[in-house]
Amino acid sequence: MASRALSPTSIKAPFARYSHGIAVPAGHRLVFTSGQLGIRDDGTVPVDAEAQADLCFANIAAILAEDGMTLANIVRLNAYVTAREHMQGYMQSRDRQFPGTPPASTLMIVSGFTRAEFIVEIEAIAAVPDSA
Protein backbone atom coordinates (compact mmCIF):
# COMPACT_ATOMS: atom_id res chain seq x y z
CA MET A 1 0.00 0.00 0.00
CA ALA A 2 1.36 3.42 -0.96
CA SER A 3 1.25 6.60 1.08
CA ARG A 4 -2.09 8.35 0.73
CA ALA A 5 -3.38 11.87 1.13
CA LEU A 6 -5.70 12.64 4.02
CA SER A 7 -8.22 15.33 3.09
CA PRO A 8 -11.23 15.31 5.40
CA THR A 9 -14.30 17.00 3.95
CA SER A 10 -15.13 18.36 7.41
CA ILE A 11 -12.32 20.96 7.24
CA LYS A 12 -11.51 23.71 4.74
CA ALA A 13 -9.59 22.56 1.69
CA PRO A 14 -5.87 23.48 1.58
CA PHE A 15 -5.04 27.06 0.60
CA ALA A 16 -2.58 25.87 -2.07
CA ARG A 17 -1.20 22.63 -3.57
CA TYR A 18 -0.47 20.61 -0.46
CA SER A 19 -2.17 17.78 1.41
CA HIS A 20 -3.60 18.26 4.89
CA GLY A 21 -2.01 14.95 5.84
CA ILE A 22 -0.19 11.96 4.38
CA ALA A 23 -0.61 8.46 5.79
CA VAL A 24 2.53 6.33 5.60
CA PRO A 25 1.78 2.61 6.02
CA ALA A 26 3.77 0.36 8.33
CA GLY A 27 6.97 -1.09 6.96
CA HIS A 28 8.34 2.12 5.44
CA ARG A 29 11.85 3.54 5.80
CA LEU A 30 12.03 7.28 6.53
CA VAL A 31 14.61 9.94 5.67
CA PHE A 32 14.60 13.31 7.42
CA THR A 33 16.61 16.10 5.80
CA SER A 34 18.07 19.10 7.51
CA GLY A 35 16.90 22.47 6.24
CA GLN A 36 18.47 23.19 2.86
CA LEU A 37 19.40 26.65 1.63
CA GLY A 38 19.53 27.93 -1.93
CA ILE A 39 23.28 28.05 -2.40
CA ARG A 40 25.20 26.84 -5.46
CA ASP A 41 28.33 24.67 -5.34
CA ASP A 42 30.43 27.78 -6.03
CA GLY A 43 28.95 29.54 -3.00
CA THR A 44 26.75 31.97 -4.92
CA VAL A 45 23.16 32.57 -3.90
CA PRO A 46 20.41 33.58 -6.37
CA VAL A 47 18.52 36.73 -5.41
CA ASP A 48 14.97 35.44 -6.02
CA ALA A 49 12.93 33.00 -3.95
CA GLU A 50 12.01 30.67 -6.81
CA ALA A 51 15.64 30.10 -7.82
CA GLN A 52 16.65 29.57 -4.20
CA ALA A 53 13.79 27.09 -3.71
CA ASP A 54 14.86 25.24 -6.88
CA LEU A 55 18.33 24.84 -5.38
CA CYS A 56 16.87 23.72 -2.04
CA PHE A 57 14.87 21.02 -3.82
CA ALA A 58 17.93 19.98 -5.85
CA ASN A 59 19.89 19.59 -2.60
CA ILE A 60 17.05 17.58 -1.06
CA ALA A 61 16.94 15.38 -4.17
CA ALA A 62 20.68 14.69 -3.82
CA ILE A 63 20.27 13.77 -0.14
CA LEU A 64 17.36 11.45 -0.89
CA ALA A 65 19.29 9.81 -3.76
CA GLU A 66 21.91 8.73 -1.20
CA ASP A 67 19.22 6.40 0.19
CA GLY A 68 17.62 5.41 -3.12
CA MET A 69 14.76 7.92 -2.94
CA THR A 70 13.50 10.79 -5.08
CA LEU A 71 11.43 13.91 -4.48
CA ALA A 72 8.38 11.76 -5.32
CA ASN A 73 8.94 9.97 -1.99
CA ILE A 74 8.52 13.16 0.08
CA VAL A 75 5.57 13.00 2.46
CA ARG A 76 6.17 16.22 4.42
CA LEU A 77 7.76 19.62 3.81
CA ASN A 78 8.58 22.42 6.20
CA ALA A 79 9.49 25.60 4.36
CA TYR A 80 10.56 28.98 5.62
CA VAL A 81 10.67 32.32 3.75
CA THR A 82 11.77 35.69 5.08
CA ALA A 83 8.80 37.72 3.77
CA ARG A 84 5.34 37.28 2.28
CA GLU A 85 6.57 38.45 -1.12
CA HIS A 86 8.77 35.32 -1.28
CA MET A 87 5.85 32.91 -0.82
CA GLN A 88 4.83 32.89 -4.49
CA GLY A 89 8.31 32.04 -5.79
CA TYR A 90 8.65 29.24 -3.26
CA MET A 91 5.20 27.88 -4.10
CA GLN A 92 5.88 27.95 -7.86
CA SER A 93 9.02 25.89 -7.34
CA ARG A 94 7.27 23.50 -4.93
CA ASP A 95 4.34 22.96 -7.28
CA ARG A 96 6.70 22.05 -10.16
CA GLN A 97 8.41 19.43 -7.98
CA PHE A 98 5.18 17.63 -7.03
CA PRO A 99 2.88 17.21 -10.05
CA GLY A 100 1.05 14.29 -8.40
CA THR A 101 -0.30 14.12 -4.86
CA PRO A 102 1.43 16.94 -3.00
CA PRO A 103 3.04 16.27 0.38
CA ALA A 104 1.78 17.62 3.67
CA SER A 105 3.35 21.04 3.99
CA THR A 106 3.90 23.97 6.32
CA LEU A 107 5.15 27.38 5.14
CA MET A 108 6.34 29.87 7.73
CA ILE A 109 7.54 33.44 7.49
CA VAL A 110 10.64 33.94 9.61
CA SER A 111 12.81 36.93 10.43
CA GLY A 112 15.93 35.61 8.71
CA PHE A 113 18.62 32.98 8.34
CA THR A 114 22.36 32.78 9.05
CA ARG A 115 23.20 35.04 6.08
CA ALA A 116 21.03 37.92 4.87
CA GLU A 117 20.96 36.73 1.22
CA PHE A 118 19.14 33.51 2.16
CA ILE A 119 15.37 33.96 1.80
CA VAL A 120 14.17 30.33 1.56
CA GLU A 121 14.94 27.19 3.57
CA ILE A 122 13.27 23.81 3.08
CA GLU A 123 13.38 20.55 5.02
CA ALA A 124 11.69 17.29 4.08
CA ILE A 125 10.60 13.87 5.28
CA ALA A 126 10.49 11.06 2.71
CA ALA A 127 9.28 7.47 2.96
CA VAL A 128 9.65 4.28 0.91
CA PRO A 129 8.78 0.65 1.63
CA ASP A 130 11.53 -1.13 3.59
CA SER A 131 12.12 -3.46 0.65
CA ALA A 132 12.90 -0.55 -1.73
N, C-alpha and C positions, 0 to 999 in steps of 0.2 A: 504494500500500500504506500502510495506517495504522500508527501506533505500536502495538506489541503488548506485552503483559505477558510477562515471563520468570519462570516458576515451576517450577524443576527439582524433580522428584519425589525426587531424591537428597538434598535438604536439608529441614529442618523447615519446615513452612508458616509464613507470617507470623503474628506474635502478635496482630495487629489487621488492620483494613482498609487494607492497603497492598500494593503489588507488590514482590517482591524486586528486580525489574529491569524496565525499559521499553526496548525496542528502537525507536530512531527511524531510519527508513530514510533513505538518501541523498536529497538534494534538499530538505531541510527547513530553514526559517528558525528560529532560536532566539532567545528573549528570556530574559534573566537578570534577576531583580528583586533589589534590595537587600532586606535584612531589613526587614519592615514591623511596626510596633508598633500596638497597639490604642488609638489616640488619635482622638477626634472632631475635626471641623473647628473646633469652638469651644475645643479644647485640653483638654477633659475626658477622663478615662480611667475606663472602667468598672472596678469592683472585682473582678469574677469572670473567670476564664480563658476561659470560653465566649464571653462578650460581647467580650472583647479579641480572641480568635481570629476572631470574626465580622467585626470591624473590620479586622483584618489581611487577611482574605480579600477584603473589599470594596476595600481599597486595592490589593491585587494585581490584582483584576479591573479596576480603573480603569487601572492601568499597562498591563496586557495589551491593553485596549481601544484604547490609543493606537497599537498596532500591528496592530489588527484581530483580536485573539485574545480568548478567553474562558478561564474557569477550566477548561473541558473540555479545553483544549490543554496543561494542565500535565502534565509527564512526571516531575518530581522536586520534592519538598519537603524543606526542612530546617527543622525547628521547634525552638524552644528554650522551655522553661518553667523557672521558678525553684524549683519544688518538685514532688515526686511527686503531691501532692494537686491540682495543676493539670493533670495529664495527662488526666484524664477529660473535663474541660471542653473542652480543646483537641481531643481525639479526637472528641467529639460534634460540634463545629463542622466539623472536617475531614470526617467521614463524611457530613454533610449536603451538603457542597460537591461530593462525588464519588460520585454514586449508581451510576455505571458502573464501568469498570475503574479502580481507584484508582492513583494515581501511585506511583513508588518514593518512599520516605519515610524520613527519619531524625528521631528525636525525642531531644533531649538535655536533661538537667537541668543548668542553669548557676547560678552564684552570684548573678547579678543583671544588670541593664541600667543604662543611663545615669541613669534615675530610678527610685526605689524602687517606685513604683506600677505600673510595667510588669512583667507576669509572663509574657507570651507574646511571642515574635517569630517571624515566619515569612518565609522566602525561597523563591522558586520558579524553576523553569526550565520554559519552555513551548516547544512546537514546532508548526509548521504547514508544509504543503508550500510551497515557494517561490512557487508560482503563486497562493497564497491571498492 
